[in-house]
Amino acid sequence: MIPLRGICVFPTMVLHFDIGREKSIQALEKAMIMNQRIFLATQKDENTDLPTIGDFYQVGTIAKIKQMLKLPGDSIRVLVEGVSRGEIREVVLEVPYFKCRVVAAPEPESEEPSSRTTALMRATLASFEEYLSLHTKIAKDVLPSISSINQPGRMADLITSHLSIRLQEKQEVLECYDVYERLEKVNQILIREIEILHIEQDINSKLKTAINKHQKEYYLREQLRVIQDELGQGEEVEDEVDDWNKQLKKLKLPAKTAEKVSKEIKRFSKLQPSSAESSVIRTYVETILALPWNKAAKSNIDLKKAEKILNTDHYGLEKVKERVLEYLAVIQLSNSIKGPILCLVGPPGVGKTSIARSVARAINRDFVRMSLGGVRDEAEIRGHRRTYIGAIPGRVISSIKEAGTNNPVFLFDEVDKIGTDFKGDPASALLEVLDPEQNKEFMDHYLEVPFDLSKVMFITTANTIDTIPRPLLDRMEVIHVSGYTEEEKVNIAEKYLVPKKIKEHGLKTTDISVSEATVRDLINYYTRESGVRNLEREIANLCRKVARKIVSNKEKSYRITPKNLESYLGKKRFRYDIIQGENEVGVTTGLAWTRVGGDTLFIETTCVPGTGKLVLTGQLGEVMQESAKAGISYIRTVAKKLGIAEDFYKTQDLHIHIPEGATPKDGPSAGVTMCTAIISTLTNTPVRKDIAMTGEITLRGKVLPVGGIREKVMAAHRAGITKILLPVDNERDIEDIPANIRKKLEFVLIKTIDEALEHALVK
């Protein structure tokens, strides 16, 4: 059951109404799930927001739900058709919605009405016809449909639904079950209403003798126009229109666009300046005229200058800079931006946004940035239609308007974090923006005229490509911006971050000095990230501490060293494994890749007499667990060759543990490391502590390639490793490792696990 406010529904009546109360919405949804039947009862007081059992009439209408439509603002529009009268016998449920036991009171089966009833029907119909002639707000075309009705009860209901009477009177008609009594009651109401309408007409005719409504409005308008002319406001509108027309001619817009804007200007000139529509048109025309239709920045692509700017703004990222320069070279030769949209993908803080900013500076163009993180409304991209109150263009057009040129470098930041809901899919709207074949005539909903976006250089950034919709990803060329190595972070800190923070905090280079060893400790023990954001924060923290000391103690110079670093920043927050101690049985050093760089993994293995159980601890993921099982299966096939008891899998329990236990770990990179550790344990042979290894293994003992070699090797070097075992297919990745690190390490390329054992086990 749904209580209605201000509405009384009759049988056979089809109408729609909006509901917004939570109880009513739940009742509607429940009815839709069941038989689409709902009981509609009218509230006694329409101002009651939370009605109870006594707040609505007991007699109502059983209706069938024909259609429902969700509207903005959590309300629903429902189309219903009245079926029959009904009376509540019992309220079964009040929470979370009203549920009642109702007795239906259908109309008696159609039969030929008596002479008395027929006479009353004709009288009622005549009265209704007179009522329609006097009442101006009811459509006259309802009379033929009512005249064709032969059922007296239905005729009474339909006439009552069209009458402008109190809701209580309509309810009285609804509660009248006897057909003849109901028709008689309706006729009485009609006679009374006709009398009232005649009196109203007399009153209105007397009032209109002096001046009718239209003449009065005309007189007032003329007075207003004269007053505006006296104040000079009329001339201001004419001057504004003339100024717009001059601007329109100067812009030399496409014919259709110019025609559209010209029509809007003409409409504006005919409207009153104080009207709401005139302000809407003014905003629209000013937006159109403010857009840079033919104004472009003089783009001068000088590759040497561009390379110099990229090197000045960013240390490292050689592959990224190389691809950007190739992109600029193609644009210079083809004089066109058609081609893939660059998408810079990488962890936070590695400089994706600043690379796009540097590209704009390198080619002398304006830079525009739009963050897509959390954008859920398609109108953010395409704009709102002017039919909405407070409509504005989309952020693409608005940003180009602010840039003032039609060929800026436009950065869509965080393209992997676009949302979607009932307001539309912004990712689908972006397809048109980023497609060179479609964006020549980009149609913003607010402008309603095409705007050329083909000259704009679009660049996007993301942290991951996994959440980018496939059609959108297909329009972009992905460039992976990996994290910085320790050496690169040291250089960035010394060349950029330290001087920048010293200047920002009002210090001089003589006030504070930070040694290279101190920077390395900051990187290794106070930050753990791919980029340099936290490193920049820690350097700023040091500068603040020194600034306070200078102001308080009046000392002029402070030197930050690894020894006194803890006195400034507190105890070390992170630690890194360092190779120490003697060669041990069952302990191997593996290499892992993380989002914040490489890391070393000490894999510990032990075996005890038992029944052949395999215990894996250290929060190992499914892939690592499978690698351990694959290693044991391989060892079983070569146990005799390695001098291992062939029934070890029945008599020995194996336990593999990877510290730190609280950190989840997964991936195929530890396959060869775990296999070596197990063989070391079963053969009681120590493993060289200065060797680290990585690679995936197969059941045949082959070593397959893995990723993240650059970061893994950097972690191994930091831990004191001197020899690294890599899959032979990863040979090409050695070139990506900085030359100064390569010289200090020995790389051994292995094809099988036997080769790994040859180098790792102490003979």
C-alpha positions in Angstrom: 0.0 0.0 0.0 1.2 3.5 -0.9 -0.4 6.6 0.9 -0.9 9.4 -1.7 -0.7 13.1 -1.0 -3.2 15.4 -2.9 -4.4 12.7 -5.3 -7.4 10.4 -5.3 -7.3 7.5 -7.8 -10.5 6.0 -9.3 -11.0 2.6 -10.9 -10.2 2.5 -14.7 -8.3 5.7 -14.3 -4.8 5.8 -15.8 -2.4 8.4 -14.4 1.2 8.9 -13.3 2.6 10.4 -10.1 6.0 10.8 -8.4 7.0 9.1 -5.1 10.0 9.9 -3.0 9.4 8.5 0.5 11.5 5.5 1.4 8.5 3.5 2.6 6.6 4.1 -0.7 9.6 3.2 -2.8 10.1 -0.1 -1.0 6.4 -0.9 -1.3 6.6 -0.2 -5.0 9.7 -2.4 -5.5 8.1 -5.2 -3.6 4.9 -4.9 -5.7 7.0 -5.0 -8.9 8.6 -8.3 -7.7 5.3 -9.9 -6.9 2.2 -9.3 -9.1 2.5 -5.6 -9.9 -0.6 -4.9 -7.8 -0.6 -2.0 -5.3 -3.3 -0.4 -3.1 -3.5 3.4 -3.3 -5.1 5.2 -0.4 -5.3 9.0 0.0 -3.9 10.8 3.0 -6.3 12.9 5.1 -3.6 15.6 5.5 -1.2 15.9 2.6 1.3 17.8 4.9 1.9 14.7 6.9 5.4 13.4 5.9 5.4 10.1 7.8 1.8 8.8 7.9 0.6 6.1 10.3 -2.5 3.9 10.1 -4.9 6.6 11.1 -3.6 9.2 8.7 -5.1 7.8 5.5 -8.6 6.8 4.4 -9.6 3.1 4.6 -11.2 3.0 1.2 -8.9 3.3 -1.8 -8.2 1.8 -5.2 -6.5 -1.4 -6.2 -4.2 -0.5 -9.1 -1.9 -2.2 -11.5 1.6 -0.8 -12.0 2.1 -0.1 -15.8 5.5 1.6 -15.8 8.1 3.1 -13.4 10.9 5.5 -14.1 13.8 6.6 -11.8 14.2 10.3 -11.6 17.2 12.4 -10.4 17.1 13.0 -6.6 16.1 9.4 -5.6 12.4 9.8 -6.7 10.4 7.5 -9.0 7.7 8.3 -11.5 5.0 5.6 -11.6 2.3 5.0 -14.2 -0.7 3.1 -12.8 -4.2 2.0 -13.9 -7.0 1.7 -11.4 -8.6 -1.8 -11.3 -11.3 -1.7 -8.6 -12.3 -0.1 -5.3 -10.9 -1.7 -2.1 -11.3 -1.4 1.6 -8.6 -2.1 4.2 -9.5 -4.9 6.6 -6.2 -5.2 8.4 -2.7 -3.6 8.3 -0.3 -6.5 8.2 3.0 -4.6 8.1 4.0 -1.0 8.8 7.8 -1.4 8.5 9.7 -1.2 6.2 6.6 -0.5 4.1 2.8 -0.7 4.4 1.2 -4.1 3.7 -2.5 -4.5 4.1 -5.2 -7.1 3.7 -7.8 -5.5 1.4 -11.3 -6.5 0.3 -11.9 -5.7 -3.3 -15.3 -4.1 -4.3 -15.6 -4.6 -8.1 -18.3 -2.8 -10.1 -21.4 -5.0 -10.8 -21.4 -6.7 -14.2 -22.5 -4.5 -17.0 -26.3 -4.8 -17.7 -28.8 -2.5 -19.3 -29.3 0.5 -16.9 -32.9 1.2 -15.7 -34.9 4.1 -17.1 -34.4 6.0 -13.9 -30.6 5.5 -14.0 -30.5 6.4 -17.7 -32.3 9.6 -17.0 -29.9 10.5 -14.2 -26.9 9.7 -16.5 -28.2 12.1 -19.1 -28.8 14.8 -16.5 -25.3 14.4 -15.1 -23.8 14.4 -18.6 -25.6 17.7 -19.4 -24.5 19.2 -16.1 -20.9 18.2 -16.9 -21.1 19.7 -20.4 -22.2 23.0 -18.9 -19.5 22.8 -16.3 -16.9 22.3 -19.0 -18.2 25.4 -20.9 -17.7 27.5 -17.8 -14.4 26.0 -16.6 -11.4 27.1 -18.7 -8.8 24.8 -17.2 -10.3 21.5 -18.3 -9.8 20.3 -21.9 -13.1 20.1 -23.8 -12.1 16.9 -25.6 -12.9 14.8 -22.5 -16.6 15.1 -23.2 -16.9 12.7 -26.2 -15.0 9.9 -24.3 -17.4 10.3 -21.3 -20.5 10.5 -23.5 -19.7 7.1 -24.9 -19.7 5.4 -21.5 -22.8 3.2 -20.8 -21.9 2.2 -17.3 -23.2 4.7 -14.7 -20.6 3.9 -12.0 -17.7 4.3 -14.4 -19.2 7.6 -15.7 -19.5 9.0 -12.2 -15.9 8.0 -11.4 -14.5 9.6 -14.6 -16.4 12.8 -14.2 -15.3 13.2 -10.6 -11.6 12.7 -11.5 -11.9 15.8 -13.8 -13.6 18.1 -11.3 -11.8 20.8 -9.4 -13.2 20.0 -6.0 -11.8 19.3 -2.6 -10.1 15.9 -2.1 -12.5 15.0 0.7 -15.4 15.2 -1.7 -13.7 13.0 -4.2 -13.0 10.5 -1.4 -16.7 10.5 -0.5 -17.6 9.6 -4.2 -14.9 6.8 -4.0 -16.5 5.4 -0.8 -19.9 5.3 -2.4 -20.4 1.7 -3.5 -24.0 2.0 -4.7 -23.9 3.1 -8.4 -27.1 5.1 -8.4 -26.3 7.0 -5.2 -22.8 7.7 -6.5 -24.1 9.2 -9.8 -26.7 11.2 -7.9 -23.9 12.6 -5.6 -21.8 13.6 -8.6 -24.8 15.4 -10.2 -25.4 17.4 -7.0 -21.7 18.4 -6.9 -21.9 19.5 -10.5 -25.0 21.6 -9.9 -23.3 23.3 -7.0 -20.0 23.9 -8.9 -21.9 25.4 -11.9 -23.5 27.9 -9.5 -20.1 28.9 -8.1 -18.7 29.3 -11.6 -21.5 31.5 -12.7 -20.8 33.8 -9.7 -17.1 33.8 -10.5 -17.9 34.9 -14.1 -20.0 37.8 -12.9 -17.2 39.0 -10.6 -14.5 38.7 -13.4 -16.7 40.5 -15.9 -17.0 43.5 -13.5 -13.3 43.6 -12.9 -12.5 43.5 -16.7 -14.7 46.4 -17.6 -12.0 49.0 -16.9 -8.9 47.3 -18.3 -8.3 43.6 -19.1 -5.2 41.8 -18.1 -3.4 42.0 -21.4 -3.9 45.7 -21.8 -2.6 46.2 -18.3 0.6 44.2 -19.0 1.1 46.1 -22.3 0.7 49.5 -20.5 3.2 48.4 -17.8 5.7 47.1 -20.4 5.5 50.5 -22.2 6.1 52.3 -19.0 9.1 50.1 -18.2 10.6 50.6 -21.7 10.3 54.4 -21.3 12.0 54.2 -17.9 14.8 52.1 -19.3 15.3 54.6 -22.2 15.5 57.4 -19.7 18.1 55.5 -17.6 20.1 54.6 -20.8 19.6 50.8 -20.3 18.1 50.3 -23.7 21.1 51.8 -25.4 23.4 49.5 -23.4 21.7 46.4 -24.8 22.0 47.8 -28.4 25.7 48.6 -27.8 26.2 45.1 -26.4 24.5 43.5 -29.5 26.6 45.6 -31.9 29.8 44.7 -30.1 28.9 41.0 -30.3 28.2 41.2 -34.0 31.6 42.9 -34.6 33.4 40.2 -32.6 31.4 37.5 -34.6 32.6 39.0 -37.9 36.2 39.1 -36.7 36.2 35.5 -35.6 35.4 34.2 -39.1 33.5 31.1 -37.7 32.2 28.3 -39.9 29.0 29.2 -41.6 26.7 27.0 -39.5 28.2 28.1 -36.3 28.1 31.8 -37.2 24.4 31.4 -38.2 23.6 29.8 -34.9 25.3 32.5 -32.8 23.7 35.2 -35.0 20.2 33.8 -34.2 20.9 33.8 -30.5 22.1 37.4 -30.7 18.9 38.4 -32.5 16.8 36.6 -29.9 18.7 38.4 -27.1 18.0 41.8 -28.7 14.2 41.2 -28.6 14.1 40.1 -24.9 13.8 42.2 -21.8 17.2 42.6 -20.1 15.7 41.6 -16.8 14.3 38.3 -18.1 15.9 35.0 -17.1 16.3 33.8 -20.7 18.3 36.9 -21.6 20.9 36.1 -19.0 21.2 32.5 -20.3 21.7 33.7 -23.9 24.2 36.4 -22.8 26.3 33.7 -21.0 26.1 31.4 -24.1 27.1 34.1 -26.6 30.0 35.4 -24.4 31.2 31.8 -24.0 31.2 31.2 -27.8 33.0 34.5 -28.6 35.6 33.9 -25.8 36.7 30.6 -27.3 40.0 30.5 -29.3 38.4 29.4 -32.6 41.4 30.5 -34.8 43.9 31.6 -32.2 46.9 29.2 -32.0 50.2 29.4 -30.1 53.2 29.6 -32.4 54.6 26.2 -31.9 58.3 25.9 -32.5 59.6 22.3 -32.1 63.3 22.5 -31.6 64.5 18.9 -30.7 67.8 20.1 -29.2 66.0 22.6 -27.1 63.3 20.1 -26.1 66.0 17.5 -25.1 67.8 20.1 -23.1 64.5 21.1 -21.2 63.6 17.5 -20.5 67.2 16.8 -19.2 67.0 20.0 -17.1 63.6 19.1 -15.6 64.1 15.3 -15.1 67.1 13.2 -14.2 67.1 9.6 -15.6 64.0 8.3 -17.4 66.1 7.9 -20.6 63.6 5.7 -22.4 60.7 7.9 -21.6 62.5 11.0 -22.8 63.7 9.2 -26.0 60.1 8.3 -26.8 58.8 11.8 -26.2 61.5 13.2 -28.5 60.6 10.7 -31.2 56.9 11.8 -30.9 57.9 15.5 -31.3 60.1 14.7 -34.3 57.2 13.0 -36.1 55.0 16.0 -35.4 57.6 18.4 -36.7 58.0 16.4 -40.0 54.3 15.7 -40.6 52.9 19.1 -39.3 50.1 17.1 -37.7 49.4 15.7 -34.3 47.5 12.7 -35.7 48.8 9.5 -34.2 48.7 7.7 -30.9 47.9 9.6 -27.7 50.8 9.2 -25.2 49.8 7.5 -21.9 52.4 7.8 -19.2 51.9 4.9 -16.7 53.8 4.5 -13.5 53.7 4.7 -9.7 53.0 8.0 -7.9 55.8 10.5 -7.6 57.9 9.5 -10.6 57.2 12.7 -12.6 54.5 11.8 -15.0 52.7 15.2 -14.7 55.9 17.2 -14.8 57.0 15.4 -18.0 53.8 16.6 -19.7 54.4 20.1 -18.4 58.0 20.0 -19.8 56.7 18.9 -23.2 54.5 22.0 -23.3 57.5 24.2 -22.3 59.7 22.5 -24.9 57.4 23.2 -27.8 56.2 26.6 -26.5 52.6 25.8 -26.0 50.1 26.5 -23.2 49.7 23.7 -20.7 46.2 22.6 -19.5 45.6 19.9 -16.8 42.4 18.1 -16.0 42.2 15.5 -13.3 39.9 12.6 -14.0 40.1 11.0 -10.6 36.6 10.3 -9.3 34.8 11.9 -12.4 31.5 10.1 -12.7 29.4 12.5 -14.8 29.6 12.5 -18.6 28.7 16.2 -18.5 32.1 16.9 -17.0 33.5 16.0 -20.4 30.7 17.0 -22.8 29.0 19.8 -20.8 25.4 20.3 -19.7 22.5 21.0 -22.1 21.3 24.6 -21.9 17.8 23.4 -20.9 19.3 22.8 -17.4 19.4 25.6 -14.9 23.0 26.7 -14.3 24.3 24.8 -17.4 28.0 25.3 -18.2 30.4 23.9 -20.9 32.3 20.7 -20.2 35.8 20.9 -18.6 37.5 20.2 -21.9 36.0 23.3 -23.6 36.3 25.4 -20.4 40.0 24.5 -20.1 40.7 25.5 -23.7 38.9 28.7 -23.2 41.1 29.5 -20.2 44.2 28.5 -22.1 43.3 31.1 -24.8 44.7 29.0 -27.7 43.3 26.1 -29.7 46.5 24.0 -29.7 47.6 23.6 -26.0 49.2 20.5 -24.5 46.2 19.0 -22.7 46.9 16.6 -19.8 44.2 14.1 -18.6 45.6 13.1 -15.2 44.6 9.9 -13.4 42.8 8.4 -16.5 42.7 5.0 -14.6 40.5 6.4 -11.9 37.4 7.4 -14.0 34.1 6.3 -12.4 30.7 5.6 -13.9 27.1 5.7 -12.7 23.6 6.6 -13.9 24.7 10.0 -15.0 26.7 8.4 -17.9 30.1 7.0 -18.7 32.9 9.7 -18.9 35.3 7.1 -20.3 33.1 6.7 -23.4 32.8 10.4 -23.8 36.6 10.6 -23.8 36.7 8.3 -26.8 35.5 11.1 -29.0 37.9 13.6 -27.4 41.0 11.4 -27.9 40.2 10.1 -31.4 41.8 12.3 -34.1 39.2 11.2 -36.6 36.3 12.3 -34.4 37.6 15.3 -32.4 37.7 17.6 -35.5 34.1 18.3 -34.8 33.8 17.8 -31.0 30.2 18.6 -30.0 29.9 20.0 -26.5 26.3 19.7 -25.2 26.3 23.3 -24.0 27.8 24.9 -27.2 25.6 22.8 -29.6 28.1 23.7 -32.4 31.3 21.7 -33.4 34.7 22.7 -32.1 38.0 21.5 -33.6 40.2 19.7 -31.1 42.5 18.1 -33.6 45.2 20.6 -33.0 45.4 19.9 -29.3 48.2 17.6 -28.1 46.6 15.2 -25.6 48.7 13.3 -23.0 47.3 11.1 -20.3 48.7 9.6 -17.1 47.8 6.6 -15.0 49.1 4.5 -12.2 48.0 1.2 -13.8 46.4 0.2 -17.1 44.3 -2.6 -15.5 41.4 -0.2 -14.7 41.5 1.7 -18.0 38.6 0.6 -20.3 39.9 -1.4 -23.3 38.4 0.9 -26.1 40.0 3.9 -24.4 43.4 2.1 -23.9 43.3 1.2 -27.6 43.5 4.9 -28.5 46.7 5.4 -26.5 50.3 4.4 -26.6 51.5 3.3 -23.2 54.9 4.5 -22.0 55.9 2.9 -18.7 57.6 5.3 -16.3 59.4 3.0 -13.9 60.6 4.1 -10.4 63.9 5.7 -9.8 67.0 3.7 -8.7 68.9 4.8 -5.6 71.6 6.4 -7.7 69.0 8.4 -9.6 67.3 9.5 -6.4 70.7 10.7 -5.0 71.3 12.7 -8.1 67.8 14.2 -8.1 68.1 15.1 -4.4 71.5 16.8 -4.8 70.7 18.6 -8.1 67.1 19.6 -7.6 65.4 18.8 -4.3 68.0 20.1 -1.7 68.6 23.5 -3.5 64.8 23.9 -4.1 63.9 23.3 -0.4 66.8 25.4 0.9 65.4 28.3 -1.2 61.7 27.7 -0.2 62.6 27.7 3.5 64.5 31.0 3.3 67.9 29.4 4.0 71.2 29.9 2.2 73.6 27.2 1.0 76.0 28.2 3.8 73.3 27.5 6.4 72.9 23.8 5.8 74.9 21.1 4.0 73.6 17.6 3.4 76.3 15.0 2.4 75.7 12.3 -0.2 75.9 9.6 2.5 73.1 11.4 4.4 70.9 11.5 1.2 71.5 7.7 0.8 70.4 7.1 4.4 67.3 9.3 3.8 66.5 7.2 0.7 67.2 3.8 2.3 66.0 4.2 5.9 63.4 7.0 5.9 61.5 6.5 2.6 60.4 3.5 0.6 58.8 4.6 -2.7 59.2 4.6 -6.5 59.2 8.3 -6.8 60.7 11.1 -4.8 57.7 12.8 -3.0 58.5 11.4 0.4 62.2 12.1 -0.1 61.3 15.7 -0.8 59.1 15.9 2.3 62.0 14.6 4.5 64.4 17.1 3.0 61.9 19.8 3.8 61.6 18.4 7.3 65.4 18.8 7.7 65.3 22.4 6.4 62.5 23.3 8.9 64.5 21.9 11.8 67.6 23.8 10.8 65.6 27.0 10.2 64.3 26.8 13.8 67.8 26.2 15.2 69.1 29.2 13.3 66.4 31.5 14.6 66.7 30.1 18.2 70.5 29.6 18.6 71.7 32.2 16.1 74.3 29.7 14.8 74.9 30.1 11.1 75.9 26.7 9.7 74.6 23.1 10.3 76.0 20.0 8.7 73.7 17.0 8.4 75.6 13.7 8.5 74.5 10.0 8.8 75.6 10.1 12.5 73.4 13.0 13.5 70.5 12.3 11.1 68.5 10.4 13.7 68.6 13.5 16.0 66.7 15.4 13.3 64.3 12.8 11.9 64.0 10.3 14.7 64.7 6.6 14.5 65.1 4.8 11.1 61.6 3.7 9.7 62.7 1.1 7.2 65.6 -1.4 7.0 67.2 -3.3 4.1 68.8 -6.7 4.2 72.6 -6.8 4.3 74.5 -10.0 3.6 76.2 -11.1 6.8 77.6 -14.2 8.4 78.8 -17.5 7.0 77.5 -19.7 4.2 74.5 -21.7 5.5 72.7 -24.8 4.5 69.1 -24.2 3.2 69.4 -20.4 3.1 69.4 -18.7 -0.4 69.1 -15.1 -1.4 66.3 -14.3 -3.9 65.3 -11.1 -5.7 61.9 -9.6 -5.8 60.2 -6.6 -7.5 57.8 -4.3 -5.6 56.0 -1.1 -6.5 58.6 0.9 -4.6 61.6 -0.8 -6.2 63.6 -4.1 -5.8 64.2 -6.1 -2.7 66.0 -9.1 -1.5 64.3 -12.2 -0.1 66.2 -14.7 2.2 64.5 -18.0 1.7 65.0 -20.4 4.6 64.4 -24.2 4.3 64.7 -27.0 6.8 63.7 -30.6 6.8 62.8 -32.9 9.7 61.8 -36.6 9.9 58.1 -36.9 9.2 55.5 -38.1 6.7 56.3 -35.9 3.7 54.4 -32.7 4.6 55.2 -29.4 2.9 54.8 -26.3 5.1 55.0 -22.9 3.5 55.0 -19.8 5.7 55.6 -16.1 5.3 52.3 -15.1 3.6 53.2 -16.7 0.2 50.8 -16.2 -2.6 49.4 -18.9 -4.8 52.1 -18.5 -7.6 54.9 -18.8 -5.0 53.3 -21.9 -3.5 53.0 -23.5 -6.9 56.7 -22.7 -7.6 57.7 -24.5 -4.4 55.6 -27.6 -5.4 57.0 -27.5 -8.9 60.6 -27.4 -7.4 59.9 -30.5 -5.2 58.4 -32.4 -8.2 61.6 -31.6 -10.2 63.9 -32.7 -7.3 62.0 -36.1 -7.1 62.9 -36.7 -10.8 66.6 -36.1 -10.2 67.0 -37.2 -6.6 69.3 -40.1 -7.5 71.5 -37.9 -9.6 71.8 -35.4 -6.7 72.5 -38.0 -4.0 69.2 -37.5 -2.3 67.1 -40.4 -0.9 64.5 -41.2 -3.5 61.8 -41.5 -0.8 62.6 -38.2 0.9 59.1 -37.0 0.0 57.7 -39.8 2.3 60.1 -39.7 5.2 61.0 -35.9 5.5 58.8 -32.9 6.3 59.9 -29.8 4.5 59.3 -26.3 5.8 60.0 -23.2 3.6 59.8 -19.8 5.2 60.4 -16.3 3.7 60.7 -13.4 6.2 59.2 -10.9 6.8 56.1 -12.9 7.7 53.7 -9.9 7.9 54.3 -8.9 4.3 52.3 -10.7 1.5 54.5 -12.1 -1.3 53.7 -13.5 -4.7 55.1 -14.0 -8.2 57.1 -16.6 -10.1 60.6 -15.0 -9.6 61.5 -17.1 -6.5 61.1 -20.5 -8.3 64.9 -21.2 -8.9 65.7 -19.7 -5.4 63.3 -22.0 -3.5 64.4 -25.1 -5.5 68.1 -24.4 -4.7 67.3 -23.9 -1.0 65.4 -27.3 -0.9 68.3 -29.1 -2.6 70.8 -27.5 -0.3 68.8 -28.7 2.7 68.4 -32.3 1.4 72.1 -32.6 0.4 73.3 -30.7 3.5 75.4 -28.5 1.2 75.9 -24.8 2.2 74.8 -22.0 -0.3 77.2 -19.1 -1.1 75.9 -16.0 0.7 77.3 -13.6 -1.9 75.1 -15.0 -4.6 71.5 -13.9 -5.4 69.3 -15.4 -8.1 65.9 -15.0 -9.8 63.9 -16.9 -12.3 60.9 -19.1 -12.8 61.4 -22.9 -13.1 59.6 -25.7 -15.0 59.1 -29.4 -14.1 61.9 -30.2 -16.5 64.3 -27.9 -14.6 64.5 -25.1 -17.1 64.8 -21.5 -15.9 62.3 -19.0 -17.5 62.7 -15.2 -17.7 61.1 -12.8 -15.3 60.6 -9.0 -15.1 61.9 -6.2 -13.0 65.6 -7.1 -13.5 66.8 -3.5 -13.2 65.2 -3.0 -9.8 66.2 -6.4 -8.5 69.9 -6.0 -9.4 69.9 -2.6 -7.7 68.5 -4.2 -4.5 71.1 -7.0 -4.7 74.0 -4.5 -5.1 72.6 -2.5 -2.1 72.6 -5.7 0.0 76.3 -6.5 -0.8 75.7 -9.2 -3.4 78.6 -9.7 -5.8 77.3 -12.4 -8.1 73.8 -12.6 -9.7 72.3 -15.6 -11.5 69.8 -14.6 -14.2 67.7 -16.5 -16.8 69.6 -16.5 -20.1 66.5 -14.8 -21.8 67.0 -11.8 -19.5 70.4 -10.9 -21.0 68.9 -8.0 -22.9 67.7 -6.4 -19.5 71.3 -6.1 -18.3 71.8 -3.1 -20.6 69.2 -1.2 -18.6 71.3 -1.4 -15.4 73.5 1.7 -14.7 77.0 1.2 -15.9 78.6 2.0 -12.5 76.5 -0.8 -11.0 77.2 -3.3 -13.8 81.0 -3.0 -13.3 80.7 -4.0 -9.6 78.7 -7.2 -10.2 79.2 -10.5 -12.0 76.3 -11.8 -14.0 75.8 -15.5 -14.8 73.2 -16.5 -17.3 71.6 -19.8 -16.6 69.3 -22.1 -18.7 68.7 -24.9 -16.2 68.6 -25.4 -12.4 71.7 -27.6 -12.7 73.7 -24.5 -13.8 72.3 -22.6 -10.8 73.4 -25.3 -8.4 76.9 -25.4 -10.0 77.4 -21.7 -9.0 75.4 -21.4 -5.8 76.3 -24.5 -3.8 79.7 -24.6 -1.9 81.7 -27.5 -3.3 
